[in-house]
Amino acid sequence: MHKPSIPLLAATACAFGALLCTGAHAANQSVSFNTLVASATVATPLAVGDSLLIDTLVTNAVGALSQSVTFTVGAGATSFVGGATWQISTAAGPGPRLIGVNIDIFGPGNTLVGSDTLVGTLGGFAVSSLAGAITPGIYTLVATGTGVRESVMDISVSIVPEPGSVLLLLAGLGAVSYVTARRRV
């Protein structure tokens, strides 16, 4: 009889845990920008499991990028995770090029609650991640940078349960999967 590997069990537990954490009611709130300087407000509060998606495609302007999205976080929220990708193409030549990107989330009282961290670049794209604590209230996501040519950027922020509870859930699921697999052998 084939014995399942520990990495396979861990991956299964993580996938199952992610399904449990997002919940069946998860919704996406989308904002699209076609200018470098813009702002928007999302009317529907984000609940645990919901995501804010920001899509930027600017084909007719270059210069300073300054975009902001104001959103409300509903009851039960304790943290957020997210990321961004933007096209950086080569310095010389055609194709979108957005440089010097910075993404911040400000909370009540204009306090900084999160800032993106560059993960790296791959295939002409830069990738960054966002994570931090968040409570119910009104927040503003601010993205800045410089559009050298066309600007292409996508940002997503998801409201998630407390990181500690997610880790405990995943550890518990991993242990249950491991014990179950050992009993079958």
N, C-alpha and C positions, 0 to 999 in steps of 0.2 A: 504494500500500500504506500502511496506517495505521501510523504510528510510535508505539510506546507512550511514554507520558510518564514522566519521571523520578519524580514522586510515586507513580505507579502501580507502577513497578518497586520503589521503596523499600518501599511498603506490602506488596507481594508478598513481598519478602525478609524483612521483619519478621515477617509471619505465618508463613512457613516456618521462620524461626529460632525463633520461639516454640514451634512444634510440636516442633522438634528438642530444645529445652531442657527441655521438660516430661517427656519420656520416656513410654514406653508403660506403665510401672508406676505412674504417679502415682495417689495415693490421697488421699481427704479424711478427716480425722478431725474429727468434729462434736461440739460440746458445746452443750447448750441450757440456758438458765437461765430460771426463772419467778419468781425472787425477786431483790430488789435486792442482798442480801448473800449471796454464794455462792462456793464454790470447787469445783474439779474437777481430776482428774489424768487425762491421756491415757496409756493403757498402751502403745500401739504407738509406737515411735520414728518420727519424721518423717524420710524420706529426701529426697534431692534430687528435686524435682518434686512432693512431697507438700504438702498444705495443711491448716492448722488453721482450722476454721470455728466461730465462736462466735455463737450466736443468742440474743438476750435479748428476751423478751416478758413484761413484768410489768404486769398489769392491775388488781391489787388492793392496791397499796401505793405510797406516796410517801416521799421522804426520800433519805438518802445511798445512793448506789450504790457498792458495793465488791465487785468480782468478780475472781477469780483463776483461772488455768488453768496447771497445771504440765505441761510436756511435755518429751520428750527428743528431741534432734536426733542423727541417726545419722551414720555415717562419710561423708566426702566433701562435707559441707555447708560452704559458705563465706560465704553471705549469705542474707538474707531480704528479701522485699518484701511489702507488704500494704496494707490500707486498712480504713477503718471508715465506716459511715454510721449516723446516728441521727436519729430524728424530733424536730424542735424545735418544730413548730407555733407558732402565735402565742401571745403571753403571755396574752392574754385569749381565752377561748373554749374549745371542746372539742378533743379530739385529744391524742395523746401529746405529751409535752414533757419532754425530757431535756436538761439544760444543764450547763455546766462539765465536759464530758467530757475526760478525760486517759487515754491508753493508754501504758503503759510495758512494756518487756520487760527482765527482770532475768536475768543469767546466774549462773554459779558465783560464790560469794562475795558474792551479792546486789549485783553490779555492774550498773549501768544500761548496756544494750547498744543500746537504741533507744527512742525516744519518738515519738508521732505528731505530725504537723504538720497543722494545719487547712488544707485546700485551699480551702474556701468553703462557701456554702450555696446550695441550689437547691430550689425547690418544697417548702419546709417540712422539708428534710433538711440536716444538716451532713455534710460529707465530709472525711475526713482520710486521710493516707498515712503509711506506715511503711516504713523501709528501713534496712539496716545489715549489718555483718559478723556472722557467727555461725559457731561451730565446733561439733563434736560435744560434747554435754554436756546438762545438765539446765537448763531455763529456766522462768521464770514470767512469764506475761502478766498484768498488773494493769490493770483498767479501773475508773476512779472518775468520779463525777459526782453530779448531783442529779436525782432523778425528781420533777418538779413535778406531773405527772399520770401517766397510763400511760407506761411506758418501752419504747421499741422501738429496738434497736441490733443491728447485724451487724458482725462483725469477721472479716477473713480474713488469714492470714499464710501465705505460700508460701516453701518452702525452694528456693533457686535456685542455679545455678552462679555462680562468681565473676563480678561485673559486668564486669570487663575482658575476660574470655573471651567473654562474651555480645556485647559491643560489637564485638570483633574478628570474631566469627562473622557478625554482622549486616552489618558493613562488607564482609566478603568475599563474602557472598551478594549484597549490593547491587551490588558491582563485577562479579560474574559475570553477574548479570541484565542489567546495562547493556551489557556487552560482547556478550552473546548477542543482545540486541535490536538493537544497532547492526549486527551481522553479517547479520541478516535483512533489513535495509533496503537 
